[in-house]
Amino acid sequence: MAQLITDDDLDGLELRASADPNHHVERAELLLRWATDTESFALDDDVRQAHLLLVAAENLEMAGELDRALALARRAAEASDAVPGEVSSTLVSILLARGERDAAIAEADALRAAGLGEWWPLLAVAEVFELADELALAERWFVIALRVVERDAEHDADDRLTALAGRYRVRRDAGKDEDVLDIETRELAGLFGVELG
């Protein structure tokens, strides 16, 4: 009888932290088995194959196994239960780590062209560029995320502030002079008691 994989199994796996790269590889291989070995494992209703493959890819990226990470991330994006846009930031991150900057930018641009109407995948891409110290690209993508938030008549003020704060951080780190949006960001952050980092 197949073992049922639940959210609790995923949480338990995440809690077993280690700095050893081999641990990330072992975790990725287990996640891959959960996602693909249908004779041994069955997924609970709220556990998706695409998510398992994505987390496996992220673990392989952390272990420095970038070729395998890229292949698994692409499989996650193609899985039948994938959420549109959920894999984009991981693909961008892996491509940047492989030194494929143009391909990473193209992946990000493909996400934007898809016009999903969701701001969170755009924000995730902005954060990847920020972590890679690609400050101009990060600023651009925080602005893109901000525009999507602002187009939503029922947008959450916290979502807007999150995008603004990211834009503020990368502009500050790039040594740019404050502009009107930066001033608004500081004022909003003070109002909501948010640290800008």
N, C-alpha and C positions, 0 to 999 in steps of 0.2 A: 504494500500500500504506500502511495506517495506521501511524503512528509508535507504538511501544509505550512507554507511560509507566510507569516503575518507581519504586521507593523512592529510587533514586539520583537520578532527575530531581527528585523532591520535595526531597531533601536539598540538591541543588545550588541549587535555587530559594531555599531558606531561607538559604543561606550568602551569597547576594547581598543584603546588607543595605544600607539607605540611609535617611536621615532625611527624604528628599524624599517628601511625600505622594503625588506622582504615581507614584513607584516602587511604592507599595502598590496603587494603582489598576491599574497595568500588571500587577503580579503577580496581582491578583484576576482580571483579564480573561483572563490566560493560564490560570489554574487553572480558570476557568469553561469555556474552550474545551476543555481536557483532559477535563473532566467531561461535556461535552454534545455535542461534535462527534465523533460516532462514526465518521464517514467518514474523518476525518483522524487520529484518535487511538484507540488501544485501551489499556485499562487492564490492567496486569499483575495476577496473581492476588491479590497482597497490597496493591493500591491500590484504594481504594473511592471511588465517586462521591460518597457522602455526606461523606467526609473532605475531598475536594477542594473541594466546595461550602462546607463549614464553614471551611476555611482561607481561602478567597476572601472569605467574609463577614467574618472577623476582620481581613483586610487592608483591606477597605472601611471597617470601623469605625475602624481606625487612621488612615485617610485622612480621616475625618470624613464619609464618605458613608453616613449612618446609614439612610436609607430603603432604599437598595440593599442595605446590609448585612443589614437585617432581612429583606428579601425572600429573599435567598440563604440566610440561616440557616434560615428556614422551609422552603425547598426541601430543604436538607440534612436536616432532621428528617423530611421526608416521603419521602426517597429509600428505595428498596427495600433498600439495603444499610446503612442507618443502624443504629448501635448504640443501643439504648434509653438515653436520658439524656445522650448525648454532646453534644447541641447546647444543652441547657438553660442552662448557665452563660453561653454566648455570647449567647443570647436575653436573659437577664437583664441582662447587661452592656450590650447595645445599647439595650434598653428604658430602663435607667437613664440612659444617655447622651442619650436623646431626651427625658428629663424625665418619662417615664411610669412613675413609681415604683409605683403601684398595679398596673399591668400586669406589672411585673417581679416583684412579690411574688406575683401570681397565677400567673405562670409557674413560679416556684420552688415554690409550693404544689402545682401540678399534678405536678411531679416527685415530690414527697413522696407524694402521693396514689397515684401509679403503683405504689408499693411494690416497686420493682425489686430490693430486697435488696442493692444495690451501694452502697458508701459513697463511692466516688470522685466520682460526679456531685454528691452532696450537699456534699462538701468543696469542689469547684470553685465551687459557688454561694456557699458561705460566703466563699471568697476574693474573689469578685467584690464581695460586699457590703462586705468589709473594704476593698478598694481604693477603693470609692466612699464610704468613711468613714461607712457605715451600720452603726455599731458594734453596736447592739442587735440588728439583723437578723443581722449576721455571727455574733455570739455564739450566737444561736438556732440557726443553721445548722451551726455547728461542733458544738454539742451534738447535733443531729439526726444528723450524720455519726458522732459518737462512739457514739451508741446503736446504730446499725447495725453498727459494728465490734464492739461488745461483745456483740451478739446472735449473732455468729458464733463458735461454740465453738472454731474453729481460727484465730481472728483473729491477725494479725501484731502483735507488740508495737510495731513501728515505725508501723503504721497508727494504732494507738491514740494513740501519742505525737504523731503529726502533728495529729490532731484536737484533742488536749488543748493542744498548743502554740498552735494557732490561737485557741482559746478564751482561753488565757492572754493572748495578745497584745492581743486586742480588749478584754478586761476591763481590762488595764493601761492601754491607750490611753484608755479611757473613765473612768479614775480610780477604778475600783472597788477596794474592799478585797479583799485575798486571802481566798479561801475554801479549804476542804479540798482541792478539786480543783486549785486553783492551787498549793498547797504540794506536792501529789503530783507535779504537772507539773514543778516546779523540781527535785524530788528525782530523778525519772526522767531529766530532761534531763542532770543532773549525772552520773548513773550511766552514761548512754549517750554522754556527751560531746557533747551537742547544744546549739547556741546557740539561745536562744529569740527572738532578734531584737529 
